[in-house]
Amino acid sequence: MASDDGRALTYARAGVNIDAGNALVERIGPAAARTGRPGTVAGLGGFGALFDLKAAGYRDPILVAATDGVGTKLRLAIDTGRVDGIGTDLVAMCVNDLVCQGAEPLFFLDYLATGKLDVDQAARVVEGIAAACAACGCGLVGGETAEMPGMYAAGDFDLAGFAVGAMERGADLPRGVAEGDVLLGLASSGVHSNGFSLVRRAAERAGLGWGDPAPFADATLGEALLTPTRLYVAPALAAIRAGGVRALAHVTGGGLTENPPRVLPDGLACAIDLAAWRLPPVFRWLRDVAGLDEPEMLRTFNCGIGMVLVVEAGRAGALADRLSGLGETVVRLGAVVPGQGVAYRGRLA
């Protein structure tokens, strides 16, 4: 079949550049190789990725899988051209979920889809993914880059991640949560990767562009809001191995109102003291600009707490010290009580 100008069609003329895809694989190969860990078997390029659980030190493992994206934070990254950190967000959204099951993240795969592949842009994204994988001991073992003409606007792309982890049989969480257990919160690094549809509307209402100074930080608004999601893998695993952790909850969509109750058995609730920590400046700005009431804040954003650990009361002090020693800002949020959902006292300030 001939094209409109009479020349024969090729895949490249139809909009798919195989050479660009090969160039991307070659460029990201060294970054992926740096994520190698015990258990990874081969590098990029095969039809599937192999992982040796025995070589990773497991005797009777249970596998755990998680998948996620970064929501409309991706829109902000694309519009500002600041795509280097979005890979950390992608990895964090997956591996932070894995550790809530008690699992060590083992390997990661990414999916990037675009209308026309920009090798430099895609490489910056994947190099960010690789750096985050290396930081949490997770091998980047493969992925897919899909060039799909007509599916995306010029310059746009979509991103998804897939992570697999493991724990020994019988070590899965949550386990044994009981009345009187203590809730320890780990500080977030910012908005993380949830609520950005509201964030973008708030910026519009404030009349601010992404290049304008942020009212709450010494950076542009775009830079400040693109602060990557915090990786909690290393401190969470250290706390689990120290003993006394009964559950963990990653505070993502649904905020503090919906996520911690997911790890509690029927008949138990979280009692959280909102006066136990100060609302970070970015959330105070969002609250004031958007006119958000407290229930909406707590159900939309992490409000400064990115991970909640449910721990034995007798181990709370030692675990808080351990986590602080690993660089975490730890807040004693409250306790597990009879009831359902979350019972708040105090006010966000």
VOKOL-893391 format. One record per residue (C-alpha): residue number from 0; x, y, z. Coordinates in Angstrom, 1 decimal, always signed. Example, Ala and Ser with C-alpha at 12.3 -4.5 7.8 and 13.67 -1.06 7.14 Angstrom:
2
PT  num      xx      yy      zz
PT    0   +12.3    -4.5    +7.8
PT    1   +13.7    -1.1    +7.1
REM end
This chain:
349
PT  num      xx      yy      zz
PT    0    +0.0    +0.0    +0.0
PT    1    +1.3    +3.5    -0.8
PT    2    +1.3    +6.6    +1.2
PT    3    -0.3    +9.9    +0.2
PT    4    +2.9   +11.1    -1.5
PT    5    +3.3    +7.8    -3.4
PT    6    +6.1    +6.4    -1.3
PT    7    +5.8    +3.0    +0.4
PT    8    +4.9    +3.2    +4.1
PT    9    +7.3    +2.1    +6.8
PT   10    +6.7    +1.7   +10.5
PT   11    +8.9    +4.8   +11.1
PT   12    +6.7    +6.8    +8.6
PT   13    +3.7    +5.6   +10.5
PT   14    +5.2    +7.1   +13.7
PT   15    +7.0    +4.3   +15.4
PT   16   +10.8    +4.6   +15.5
PT   17   +12.3    +1.3   +16.5
PT   18   +15.8    +2.8   +16.3
PT   19   +14.8    +5.3   +19.0
PT   20   +13.5    +2.5   +21.2
PT   21   +16.8    +0.7   +20.8
PT   22   +18.8    +3.8   +21.6
PT   23   +16.8    +4.2   +24.8
PT   24   +17.5    +0.7   +25.9
PT   25   +21.2    +1.2   +25.3
PT   26   +21.3    +4.5   +27.2
PT   27   +19.4    +3.2   +30.3
PT   28   +21.3    -0.1   +30.5
PT   29   +24.1    +1.1   +32.8
PT   30   +21.5    +2.7   +35.2
PT   31   +19.5    -0.6   +35.3
PT   32   +22.7    -2.6   +35.9
PT   33   +23.5    -0.5   +39.0
PT   34   +20.3    -1.9   +40.6
PT   35   +21.6    -5.5   +40.5
PT   36   +21.1    -7.3   +43.8
PT   37   +21.2   -10.9   +44.9
PT   38   +18.6   -12.8   +43.0
PT   39   +18.7   -10.9   +39.7
PT   40   +19.7   -13.2   +36.9
PT   41   +20.1   -11.2   +33.7
PT   42   +20.1    -7.7   +32.4
PT   43   +17.6    -5.9   +30.1
PT   44   +16.7    -7.2   +26.7
PT   45   +15.1   -10.6   +27.3
PT   46   +11.5   -11.6   +26.7
PT   47   +11.0   -11.9   +30.5
PT   48   +12.9   -11.1   +33.7
PT   49   +14.3   -13.9   +35.9
PT   50   +14.7   -13.8   +39.6
PT   51   +16.2   -16.4   +41.9
PT   52   +14.5   -16.4   +45.3
PT   53   +17.0   -18.9   +46.7
PT   54   +19.9   -16.6   +45.7
PT   55   +18.1   -13.8   +47.4
PT   56   +18.2   -15.7   +50.7
PT   57   +14.7   -17.0   +50.9
PT   58   +13.8   -20.5   +52.2
PT   59   +10.0   -20.6   +52.1
PT   60    +8.9   -17.3   +50.6
PT   61    +5.5   -15.7   +49.9
PT   62    +5.5   -13.3   +47.0
PT   63    +3.7    -9.9   +47.1
PT   64    +3.0    -7.7   +44.1
PT   65    +2.0    -4.1   +43.8
PT   66    +1.3    -1.7   +40.9
PT   67    +0.7    +2.0   +40.8
PT   68    +1.2    +5.3   +38.9
PT   69    +1.9    +8.9   +39.9
PT   70    -1.5   +10.4   +39.1
PT   71    -1.7   +13.9   +37.7
PT   72    +1.6   +14.8   +39.3
PT   73    +2.8   +13.6   +35.9
PT   74    +1.1   +16.5   +34.3
PT   75    +3.1   +18.9   +36.4
PT   76    +6.3   +17.1   +35.6
PT   77    +5.7   +17.2   +31.9
PT   78    +4.5   +20.9   +31.9
PT   79    +7.6   +22.0   +33.8
PT   80   +10.1   +19.7   +32.0
PT   81   +11.2   +18.4   +35.4
PT   82   +10.8   +14.7   +34.8
PT   83   +14.0   +13.5   +36.7
PT   84   +12.2   +13.0   +40.0
PT   85    +9.0   +11.4   +38.8
PT   86   +10.7    +8.0   +38.7
PT   87   +11.2    +8.2   +42.4
PT   88    +7.5    +8.9   +42.9
PT   89    +6.7    +5.9   +40.7
PT   90    +8.9    +3.5   +42.6
PT   91    +7.9    +4.8   +46.0
PT   92    +4.2    +4.4   +45.3
PT   93    +4.8    +0.7   +44.6
PT   94    +7.5    -0.3   +47.1
PT   95    +6.0    +1.7   +50.0
PT   96    +2.9    -0.4   +49.5
PT   97    +4.9    -3.7   +49.5
PT   98    +6.5    -3.0   +52.9
PT   99    +3.0    -2.6   +54.4
PT  100    +2.6    -6.3   +53.8
PT  101    +5.9    -7.0   +55.5
PT  102    +7.7    -7.7   +52.2
PT  103   +11.2    -6.7   +51.1
PT  104   +11.0    -5.3   +47.5
PT  105   +12.9    -7.5   +45.1
PT  106   +12.4    -6.3   +41.6
PT  107   +10.6    -3.6   +39.6
PT  108    +9.3    -3.1   +36.1
PT  109    +8.2    +0.1   +34.5
PT  110    +5.8    +1.0   +31.6
PT  111    +6.2    +4.2   +29.7
PT  112    +3.7    +5.0   +26.9
PT  113    +4.0    +8.1   +24.6
PT  114    +2.9    +9.3   +21.1
PT  115    +6.4   +10.0   +20.0
PT  116    +9.4    +8.8   +21.9
PT  117   +11.8   +11.5   +23.1
PT  118   +14.8    +9.4   +24.0
PT  119   +16.3   +12.1   +26.3
PT  120   +13.1   +12.6   +28.2
PT  121   +12.4    +8.9   +28.6
PT  122   +16.0    +8.2   +29.7
PT  123   +15.8   +10.9   +32.4
PT  124   +12.6    +9.2   +33.7
PT  125   +14.0    +5.7   +33.7
PT  126   +17.3    +6.8   +35.2
PT  127   +15.2    +8.3   +38.1
PT  128   +13.4    +5.0   +38.4
PT  129   +16.7    +3.2   +38.6
PT  130   +18.2    +5.5   +41.2
PT  131   +15.1    +4.9   +43.4
PT  132   +15.3    +1.2   +42.9
PT  133   +19.0    +1.2   +43.9
PT  134   +18.1    +3.2   +47.0
PT  135   +15.7    +0.6   +48.3
PT  136   +17.6    -2.5   +47.2
PT  137   +15.2    -3.4   +44.4
PT  138   +16.4    -4.6   +41.0
PT  139   +15.1    -2.8   +37.9
PT  140   +14.8    -6.0   +35.8
PT  141   +12.8    -4.8   +32.8
PT  142   +10.0    -2.7   +31.4
PT  143    +8.1    -1.6   +28.3
PT  144    +8.4    +1.6   +26.3
PT  145    +5.3    +1.9   +24.0
PT  146    +5.3    +4.4   +21.1
PT  147    +1.7    +4.9   +20.1
PT  148    +1.1    +7.6   +17.5
PT  149    -2.3    +9.3   +17.8
PT  150    -2.8    +8.2   +21.5
PT  151    -1.1   +11.1   +23.3
PT  152    -0.7   +14.8   +22.7
PT  153    +2.8   +16.0   +21.7
PT  154    +5.2   +15.8   +24.5
PT  155    +2.9   +13.8   +26.8
PT  156    +3.5   +10.3   +28.2
PT  157    +2.0    +8.0   +30.8
PT  158    +3.8    +6.0   +33.4
PT  159    +3.1    +2.9   +35.5
PT  160    +5.2    +0.7   +37.8
PT  161    +5.1    -2.9   +39.0
PT  162    +7.0    -4.2   +42.0
PT  163    +7.3    -7.7   +43.4
PT  164    +8.6    -8.4   +46.9
PT  165    +8.7   -11.3   +49.3
PT  166    +8.7   -12.3   +52.9
PT  167    +9.2   -15.7   +54.6
PT  168    +6.0   -17.6   +55.2
PT  169    +4.4   -16.5   +58.5
PT  170    +6.0   -13.1   +58.5
PT  171    +3.3   -11.2   +56.6
PT  172    +1.6    -8.1   +58.0
PT  173    -0.7    -7.0   +59.4
PT  174    -0.5    -9.5   +62.2
PT  175    -1.8    -9.4   +65.8
PT  176    -3.1    -5.8   +65.9
PT  177    -4.7    -5.2   +69.3
PT  178    -6.3    -2.5   +71.4
PT  179    -3.6    -0.3   +73.1
PT  180    -1.1    -0.6   +70.2
PT  181    +0.6    +2.7   +69.5
PT  182    +0.5    +4.6   +66.2
PT  183    +3.8    +6.0   +65.0
PT  184    +3.7    +8.4   +62.1
PT  185    +6.7    +9.0   +59.7
PT  186    +6.9   +12.5   +58.2
PT  187    +6.2   +12.9   +54.5
PT  188    +8.4   +14.9   +52.2
PT  189    +5.5   +16.9   +50.9
PT  190    +2.3   +16.2   +48.9
PT  191    +3.9   +12.9   +47.6
PT  192    +1.8   +11.6   +44.6
PT  193    -1.8   +12.0   +45.6
PT  194    -4.2   +14.9   +45.3
PT  195    -2.6   +16.7   +42.4
PT  196    -5.9   +17.3   +40.6
PT  197    -6.9   +19.4   +43.5
PT  198    -3.3   +20.9   +43.8
PT  199    -3.5   +22.1   +40.2
PT  200    -6.9   +23.7   +40.7
PT  201    -5.6   +25.4   +43.8
PT  202    -2.6   +26.9   +41.9
PT  203    -5.1   +28.2   +39.2
PT  204    -7.2   +29.8   +41.9
PT  205    -4.1   +31.4   +43.4
PT  206    -3.2   +32.8   +39.9
PT  207    +0.2   +31.2   +40.1
PT  208    +2.3   +29.5   +37.3
PT  209    +4.7   +26.7   +37.9
PT  210    +7.6   +29.0   +37.5
PT  211    +6.4   +31.5   +40.1
PT  212    +7.9   +31.6   +43.6
PT  213    +6.2   +29.1   +45.9
PT  214    +4.4   +30.9   +48.8
PT  215    +5.5   +28.2   +51.1
PT  216    +9.1   +27.3   +50.1
PT  217   +12.3   +28.8   +48.8
PT  218   +11.8   +27.4   +45.3
PT  219    +9.5   +27.8   +42.3
PT  220    +6.0   +26.4   +42.8
PT  221    +6.7   +23.6   +40.3
PT  222   +10.0   +22.7   +42.0
PT  223    +8.4   +22.6   +45.5
PT  224    +5.4   +20.6   +44.5
PT  225    +7.5   +18.1   +42.5
PT  226    +9.5   +17.1   +45.7
PT  227    +9.6   +13.3   +45.3
PT  228    +7.6   +10.9   +47.4
PT  229    +9.7    +9.6   +50.3
PT  230   +11.0    +6.1   +50.2
PT  231   +10.2    +4.3   +53.5
PT  232   +11.5    +0.9   +52.6
PT  233   +14.8    +0.9   +54.5
PT  234   +13.5    +2.3   +57.8
PT  235   +10.3    +0.2   +57.6
PT  236   +12.2    -3.0   +57.1
PT  237   +14.6    -2.1   +59.9
PT  238   +11.7    -1.6   +62.3
PT  239   +10.0    -4.8   +61.3
PT  240   +13.2    -6.8   +61.8
PT  241   +13.7    -5.1   +65.2
PT  242   +10.4    -6.6   +66.4
PT  243    +7.2    -5.1   +67.6
PT  244    +5.7    -3.9   +64.4
PT  245    +2.2    -5.2   +63.9
PT  246    +1.1    -3.3   +60.8
PT  247    +2.0    -0.4   +58.5
PT  248    -0.2    +1.9   +56.4
PT  249    +1.0    +3.9   +53.4
PT  250    -0.8    +7.2   +53.5
PT  251    -1.9    +7.7   +49.8
PT  252    -5.3    +8.4   +48.2
PT  253    -7.8    +8.7   +51.0
PT  254    -5.3   +10.3   +53.4
PT  255    -5.2    +9.5   +57.1
PT  256    -9.0    +9.0   +57.2
PT  257    -9.0    +6.0   +54.9
PT  258    -5.6    +4.3   +54.9
PT  259    -4.7    +3.4   +58.6
PT  260    -8.1    +1.6   +59.1
PT  261    -7.3    -0.8   +56.2
PT  262    -4.8    -2.6   +58.5
PT  263    -7.1    -3.0   +61.5
PT  264    -9.3    -5.9   +62.3
PT  265   -13.0    -5.5   +62.7
PT  266   -14.0    -3.7   +65.9
PT  267   -10.8    -1.6   +66.2
PT  268   -10.2    +2.0   +65.2
PT  269    -7.4    +4.5   +65.2
PT  270    -7.4    +7.4   +67.7
PT  271    -5.3   +10.2   +66.2
PT  272    -4.3   +13.4   +67.9
PT  273    -4.1   +16.1   +65.2
PT  274    -2.2   +18.3   +67.6
PT  275    +0.7   +15.8   +67.7
PT  276    +2.4   +17.4   +64.7
PT  277    +2.4   +20.7   +62.8
PT  278    +0.8   +20.8   +59.4
PT  279    +3.7   +21.5   +56.9
PT  280    +3.6   +24.8   +55.0
PT  281    +2.6   +23.3   +51.7
PT  282    -0.6   +21.9   +53.2
PT  283    -1.4   +25.1   +55.1
PT  284    -1.1   +26.9   +51.7
PT  285    -3.4   +24.4   +50.0
PT  286    -5.9   +24.6   +52.8
PT  287    -6.0   +28.4   +52.7
PT  288    -6.1   +28.8   +48.9
PT  289    -8.6   +26.1   +48.2
PT  290   -10.7   +26.8   +51.3
PT  291   -10.5   +23.2   +52.4
PT  292   -12.2   +22.1   +55.6
PT  293   -10.4   +19.7   +57.9
PT  294   -12.3   +16.5   +56.9
PT  295   -11.5   +17.2   +53.2
PT  296    -7.8   +17.8   +54.0
PT  297    -7.5   +14.6   +56.0
PT  298    -9.3   +12.5   +53.3
PT  299    -7.3   +14.0   +50.3
PT  300    -3.7   +14.6   +51.5
PT  301    -1.2   +12.9   +53.8
PT  302    -1.1   +16.2   +55.8
PT  303    +2.6   +15.6   +56.7
PT  304    +2.4   +11.9   +57.6
PT  305    +3.4    +9.5   +54.8
PT  306    +3.5    +6.2   +56.7
PT  307    +1.9    +4.9   +59.9
PT  308    +3.2    +2.0   +61.9
PT  309    +1.1    +0.1   +64.4
PT  310    +3.4    -1.1   +67.1
PT  311    +3.3    -2.9   +70.4
PT  312    +3.0    -0.4   +73.2
PT  313    +6.0    -1.8   +75.0
PT  314    +8.2    -1.4   +71.9
PT  315    +7.0    +2.1   +70.8
PT  316    +9.8    +4.0   +72.4
PT  317   +12.6    +1.8   +71.2
PT  318   +11.1    +1.7   +67.7
PT  319   +10.7    +5.4   +67.6
PT  320   +14.3    +5.8   +68.6
PT  321   +15.4    +3.3   +65.9
PT  322   +13.5    +5.1   +63.2
PT  323   +14.8    +8.5   +64.3
PT  324   +18.3    +7.2   +64.1
PT  325   +17.7    +6.2   +60.5
PT  326   +16.8    +9.7   +59.6
PT  327   +13.0    +9.6   +60.0
PT  328   +10.9   +12.3   +61.8
PT  329    +8.7   +10.2   +64.0
PT  330    +5.4   +11.4   +65.5
PT  331    +3.4    +9.5   +68.2
PT  332    +0.0    +9.9   +66.6
PT  333    -2.2    +8.0   +69.1
PT  334    -3.4    +4.4   +69.7
PT  335    -5.6    +1.6   +68.6
PT  336    -9.0    +1.7   +70.4
PT  337   -12.3    +0.0   +70.1
PT  338   -14.5    +1.3   +67.3
PT  339   -14.3    +1.7   +63.6
PT  340   -12.4    +3.9   +61.2
PT  341   -10.5    +6.9   +62.7
PT  342   -11.4    +9.0   +65.7
PT  343    -9.7   +12.4   +65.6
PT  344    -9.1   +14.8   +68.5
PT  345    -7.5   +18.2   +68.4
PT  346    -7.1   +20.3   +65.2
PT  347    -4.6   +20.5   +62.3
PT  348    -2.5   +23.6   +62.9
REM end
